[in-house]
Amino acid sequence: MMFTRFRTSRFGLPFAGLLFSLALPAHAAAPAPIVMPSQWMSALASQRLAPGYRHFGDKVDALASALAASCEGQPAAAAAARQRWLEAAHDLRELSPLPIGPVLESRLLRRIDFWPTRPAQIESSIAQYARTPANTARIGLPARGLPALEYLLFDAERPALADDGPACRYAVWLARDTAAGISATVSAWPDWIAGLAEAEPEREARLLADGINILIGSTETLRLKYLEKPLRPHTGPAETDAWRSGSARAGLMAYFSGLRAGLQGDEGMPGLTAMLRGRGLLTLAERLDQRIDAVHTALAALPPDFAADAARPQTDALVSELSRLQRLLAEELADAMKVSVGFGENDGD
């Protein structure tokens, strides 16, 4: 089954069906504590996403400061800006598999993470910004965000930012625009988390469907967008995510770390597997753990230059494991949890 586009907000479960899916029969003893979808989302948001976006925002602020210093001709600032970009990009990749709550509602990832990068549109936007710096509303998403900044900071074919005043000023604006989007999201988390405290059955069902569909879509994103598409045969080098900065493999690892947190949770934080066990689906939970471990093993086997032809067996193995994980989530698990798999626009697509 292929899921190229999906939506997390149109599911329409029957009321009787959602009650059955959210609780065990009164006479059955739960083999593990029951975890409601609101508890799953609340823990994920309060323990990982809210602090994660706050730290991410701090790193983008530091990136903006380093870029501004570089534009002023400070000798060490260019290297500092590249290091700050790497740190911020790692955080973004770790957070991006879980576009829930304020991130989904604001479509933040579209604003700060448009990829594949489009150099021609970035260069055109540099010229536009130089002519009318106050008119940023006309700068499109393909020329914004951290991938655009990677191109400006790391691309070997264009002048260094310190030697290109218009591009340097544009890069500072890009970093500040990214930081502004993150800041709005950070301020929205407390109210969203508080709203989960007394979720009604209909919202519990919606949260469950949204969460599972997001995990299905993010598994596909890792497989299709970041591996299969850029590694298809074509002329020139394989333009994997963050290839200019040499951090493509690190990005894959960070993305999977975020995805795994949603699937398995962390210390003191339940994941999807905890909900399965609380509903007596012990065998399914064990199989999901096995599929996740298999993806982790295949990902760890990737060489640093996984886009090279010699690494094809390792990348094929990883793609296969991700396909198995996606099928388990989209077919058996969605059916067992009585969730419809939807289609539409994935945030950050």
C-alpha positions as CSV (number, residue, x, y, z in Angstrom):
1,M,0.0,0.0,0.0
2,M,1.4,3.5,-0.9
3,F,0.6,6.7,1.0
4,T,1.8,9.6,-0.9
5,R,-0.4,12.3,0.6
6,F,-2.5,12.1,3.7
7,R,-4.7,14.2,6.0
8,T,-5.0,13.9,9.7
9,S,-8.3,15.7,10.3
10,R,-11.0,13.9,8.3
11,F,-11.9,10.6,9.7
12,G,-15.5,10.3,10.9
13,L,-15.5,7.2,13.1
14,P,-19.0,6.1,14.2
15,F,-19.6,7.0,17.9
16,A,-20.2,3.3,18.9
17,G,-17.1,2.3,17.1
18,L,-14.9,4.8,18.9
19,L,-16.2,3.7,22.3
20,F,-15.3,0.2,21.4
21,S,-11.9,1.2,20.2
22,L,-11.0,3.3,23.2
23,A,-11.9,1.0,26.1
24,L,-11.7,-2.7,27.0
25,P,-14.9,-4.6,28.0
26,A,-15.8,-4.0,31.6
27,H,-15.2,-7.7,32.5
28,A,-11.7,-7.9,31.0
29,A,-8.6,-7.1,33.1
30,A,-6.1,-4.9,31.2
31,P,-2.7,-6.6,30.8
32,A,-1.1,-3.2,31.1
33,P,-2.3,0.3,32.1
34,I,-4.7,1.8,29.6
35,V,-3.2,4.8,27.8
36,M,-5.7,7.1,26.2
37,P,-4.8,9.0,23.1
38,S,-4.9,12.3,24.9
39,Q,-2.4,11.0,27.5
40,W,-0.1,9.8,24.6
41,M,-0.3,13.2,22.9
42,S,0.0,15.2,26.1
43,A,3.1,13.3,27.2
44,L,4.7,13.6,23.8
45,A,4.0,17.3,23.6
46,S,5.0,18.3,27.1
47,Q,8.1,16.1,27.4
48,R,9.5,16.2,23.9
49,L,7.9,18.6,21.4
50,A,7.3,21.7,23.5
51,P,10.8,21.8,25.0
52,G,12.3,20.5,21.7
53,Y,10.9,23.4,19.7
54,R,12.0,25.9,22.4
55,H,15.6,24.5,22.2
56,F,15.3,24.5,18.4
57,G,14.3,28.2,18.4
58,D,17.3,29.0,20.6
59,K,19.6,27.4,18.0
60,V,18.0,29.2,15.1
61,D,18.4,32.5,17.0
62,A,22.1,31.6,17.5
63,L,22.3,30.9,13.7
64,A,20.8,34.3,12.9
65,S,23.4,36.0,15.2
66,A,26.3,34.2,13.6
67,L,25.0,35.1,10.1
68,A,24.7,38.8,11.1
69,A,28.3,38.7,12.4
70,S,29.5,37.1,9.2
71,C,27.8,39.9,7.2
72,E,29.8,42.4,9.3
73,G,33.0,40.7,8.4
74,Q,33.9,39.0,11.6
75,P,36.5,36.3,10.6
76,A,35.2,33.3,12.7
77,A,31.5,34.0,12.1
78,A,31.2,32.0,8.9
79,A,32.4,28.8,10.4
80,A,30.2,29.5,13.5
81,A,27.2,30.0,11.3
82,R,27.7,26.6,9.5
83,Q,28.1,24.9,12.9
84,R,24.9,26.6,14.2
85,W,23.1,25.5,11.0
86,L,24.1,21.8,11.6
87,E,22.8,22.0,15.2
88,A,19.5,23.5,14.2
89,A,19.0,21.1,11.3
90,H,19.5,18.1,13.6
91,D,16.8,19.4,15.9
92,L,14.5,20.1,12.9
93,R,14.9,16.5,11.6
94,E,14.3,15.1,15.0
95,L,11.1,17.1,15.5
96,S,9.7,17.0,12.0
97,P,8.3,13.4,12.0
98,L,5.7,14.5,14.7
99,P,3.8,17.4,13.3
100,I,1.0,17.5,15.9
101,G,-0.8,20.3,17.7
102,P,0.4,23.8,17.0
103,V,2.9,22.6,14.4
104,L,0.2,21.0,12.3
105,E,-2.3,23.9,12.9
106,S,0.2,26.6,11.9
107,R,1.7,24.5,9.0
108,L,5.1,25.5,10.4
109,L,7.1,22.8,8.6
110,R,6.0,24.1,5.3
111,R,7.4,27.5,6.2
112,I,10.8,26.4,7.5
113,D,11.5,23.0,5.9
114,F,10.8,23.2,2.1
115,W,12.8,20.4,0.4
116,P,14.1,19.5,-2.1
117,T,16.0,22.8,-2.3
118,R,15.4,25.0,-5.4
119,P,18.5,27.1,-5.9
120,A,17.0,29.1,-8.8
121,Q,14.1,30.4,-6.7
122,I,16.5,31.2,-3.8
123,E,18.7,33.2,-6.1
124,S,15.7,35.0,-7.5
125,S,14.4,35.8,-4.0
126,I,17.9,37.2,-3.0
127,A,17.5,39.7,-5.9
128,Q,13.9,40.5,-5.0
129,Y,14.8,41.0,-1.3
130,A,17.7,43.3,-2.3
131,R,15.2,45.5,-4.3
132,T,12.4,45.5,-1.8
133,P,13.4,44.2,1.6
134,A,10.1,45.3,3.2
135,N,8.1,43.2,0.8
136,T,8.8,39.7,2.1
137,A,5.3,38.4,1.6
138,R,6.1,37.7,-2.0
139,I,9.0,35.4,-1.1
140,G,7.7,31.9,-1.7
141,L,8.1,28.8,0.5
142,P,10.7,27.2,-1.8
143,A,13.1,30.1,-1.0
144,R,12.6,30.0,2.8
145,G,13.7,27.9,5.8
146,L,16.7,25.8,6.8
147,P,17.2,23.9,3.5
148,A,17.5,27.3,1.7
149,L,20.0,28.4,4.3
150,E,22.0,25.2,3.8
151,Y,22.3,26.0,0.1
152,L,23.6,29.5,1.0
153,L,26.0,28.3,3.6
154,F,27.4,25.2,2.1
155,D,27.0,25.1,-1.7
156,A,30.5,25.0,-3.2
157,E,29.3,26.5,-6.5
158,R,28.3,29.9,-5.2
159,P,30.3,32.7,-3.5
160,A,30.7,32.6,0.3
161,L,28.1,34.7,2.1
162,A,30.8,37.0,3.5
163,D,31.7,38.0,-0.1
164,D,28.1,38.4,-1.3
165,G,26.4,41.2,0.6
166,P,22.8,40.8,-0.8
167,A,22.9,37.0,-0.2
168,C,24.3,37.5,3.3
169,R,21.5,40.0,4.3
170,Y,18.9,37.6,2.8
171,A,20.3,34.7,4.9
172,V,20.0,36.8,8.1
173,W,16.4,37.5,7.2
174,L,15.8,33.8,6.4
175,A,17.1,32.8,9.8
176,R,15.0,35.4,11.6
177,D,11.9,34.5,9.7
178,T,12.4,30.8,10.6
179,A,12.9,31.8,14.3
180,A,9.7,33.9,14.2
181,G,7.7,30.9,13.0
182,I,9.2,28.7,15.7
183,S,8.5,31.3,18.4
184,A,4.8,31.4,17.6
185,T,4.6,27.6,17.9
186,V,6.5,27.6,21.2
187,S,4.0,30.0,22.7
188,A,1.0,27.9,21.6
189,W,2.0,24.6,23.2
190,P,0.8,25.3,26.8
191,D,-2.8,26.0,25.8
192,W,-2.9,23.0,23.4
193,I,-1.6,20.6,26.1
194,A,-4.0,22.0,28.7
195,G,-6.9,21.4,26.2
196,L,-6.1,17.7,26.3
197,A,-6.9,17.3,30.0
198,E,-10.6,16.6,29.6
199,A,-10.9,15.2,26.1
200,E,-14.3,13.9,25.2
201,P,-14.7,10.5,23.4
202,E,-15.0,12.0,20.0
203,R,-11.8,14.0,20.4
204,E,-10.0,10.9,21.8
205,A,-10.9,9.1,18.6
206,R,-9.7,12.0,16.5
207,L,-6.4,12.2,18.4
208,L,-5.9,8.4,17.9
209,A,-6.6,8.6,14.2
210,D,-4.4,11.7,13.7
211,G,-1.5,10.2,15.7
212,I,-1.5,6.9,13.8
213,N,-1.9,8.6,10.4
214,I,1.0,11.0,11.2
215,L,3.2,8.0,12.1
216,I,2.3,6.2,8.8
217,G,3.0,9.4,6.8
218,S,6.3,10.0,8.5
219,T,7.4,6.4,7.9
220,E,6.6,6.9,4.3
221,T,8.4,10.2,4.2
222,L,11.6,8.6,5.5
223,R,11.4,5.8,3.0
224,L,10.1,7.6,-0.1
225,K,11.2,11.3,0.2
226,Y,14.5,11.0,1.9
227,L,15.7,7.6,0.4
228,E,13.9,6.3,-2.7
229,K,13.4,9.5,-4.7
230,P,16.8,11.1,-4.3
231,L,18.5,7.7,-4.9
232,R,16.8,6.9,-8.1
233,P,19.2,6.7,-11.1
234,H,19.8,10.2,-12.7
235,T,22.6,12.3,-14.0
236,G,24.8,14.1,-11.5
237,P,25.2,13.4,-7.8
238,A,22.4,12.1,-5.6
239,E,20.9,15.1,-4.0
240,T,19.9,13.6,-0.7
241,D,18.6,15.8,2.1
242,A,21.5,18.0,3.5
243,W,24.0,16.6,1.0
244,R,25.7,19.9,0.7
245,S,26.6,20.0,4.4
246,G,27.6,16.3,4.5
247,S,24.9,15.6,7.1
248,A,22.5,13.5,5.1
249,R,23.1,10.3,7.2
250,A,22.9,12.2,10.5
251,G,19.6,13.7,9.3
252,L,18.2,10.2,8.6
253,M,19.2,9.1,12.1
254,A,17.6,12.2,13.7
255,Y,14.4,11.7,11.8
256,F,14.1,8.1,12.8
257,S,14.8,9.1,16.4
258,G,11.8,11.4,16.4
259,L,9.6,8.8,14.7
260,R,10.6,6.1,17.2
261,A,9.6,8.4,20.1
262,G,6.1,8.6,18.7
263,L,6.0,4.8,18.2
264,Q,7.7,3.6,21.3
265,G,7.8,6.5,23.6
266,D,10.7,7.1,26.0
267,E,11.4,6.8,29.7
268,G,8.3,8.0,31.5
269,M,6.6,8.8,28.1
270,P,4.2,6.3,26.5
271,G,4.2,5.6,22.8
272,L,1.9,3.9,20.4
273,T,3.1,0.5,21.7
274,A,1.9,1.4,25.2
275,M,-1.6,2.0,23.9
276,L,-1.5,-1.4,22.1
277,R,-0.5,-3.2,25.3
278,G,-3.2,-1.4,27.3
279,R,-5.8,-2.7,24.9
280,G,-4.5,-6.3,25.1
281,L,-2.8,-6.2,21.7
282,L,0.3,-7.7,23.1
283,T,1.4,-9.7,20.0
284,L,0.9,-6.7,17.7
285,A,2.9,-4.5,20.1
286,E,5.7,-7.1,20.1
287,R,5.7,-7.3,16.3
288,L,5.8,-3.5,16.1
289,D,8.8,-3.4,18.4
290,Q,10.5,-6.0,16.2
291,R,9.8,-4.0,13.0
292,I,11.2,-0.8,14.6
293,D,14.3,-2.6,15.8
294,A,14.8,-4.0,12.3
295,V,14.6,-0.5,10.8
296,H,17.1,0.8,13.4
297,T,19.5,-2.0,12.6
298,A,19.3,-1.3,8.8
299,L,19.7,2.4,9.4
300,A,22.8,1.9,11.5
301,A,24.3,-0.2,8.7
302,L,24.3,2.7,6.2
303,P,27.7,4.0,5.4
304,P,28.3,7.8,5.6
305,D,28.2,7.9,1.8
306,F,25.0,5.9,1.5
307,A,24.2,7.5,-1.9
308,A,27.2,5.7,-3.5
309,D,26.4,2.8,-5.8
310,A,28.4,0.5,-3.5
311,A,26.0,1.2,-0.7
312,R,22.9,0.0,-2.7
313,P,22.5,-3.2,-0.8
314,Q,22.3,-1.3,2.5
315,T,19.9,1.3,1.2
316,D,17.7,-1.3,-0.4
317,A,17.6,-3.2,3.0
318,L,16.6,-0.1,4.8
319,V,13.9,0.8,2.3
320,S,12.5,-2.8,2.6
321,E,12.4,-2.6,6.4
322,L,10.6,0.8,6.3
323,S,8.1,-0.7,3.8
324,R,7.4,-3.5,6.3
325,L,7.0,-1.1,9.1
326,Q,4.6,1.1,7.1
327,R,2.5,-1.9,6.0
328,L,2.2,-3.1,9.6
329,L,1.0,0.4,10.7
330,A,-1.3,1.1,7.8
331,E,-2.9,-2.3,7.6
332,E,-2.9,-4.5,10.7
333,L,-2.4,-1.8,13.4
334,A,-4.9,0.6,11.9
335,D,-7.4,-2.2,11.6
336,A,-6.9,-3.4,15.1
337,M,-7.3,0.1,16.5
338,K,-10.3,0.8,14.3
339,V,-8.7,3.8,12.6
340,S,-9.3,4.9,9.0
341,V,-6.1,5.7,7.0
342,G,-6.7,9.0,5.4
343,F,-5.2,10.9,2.5
344,G,-4.5,14.6,2.0
345,E,-1.7,17.1,2.6
346,N,1.1,16.2,5.0
347,D,2.6,19.1,6.9
348,G,6.1,19.7,5.7
349,D,5.5,17.9,2.4
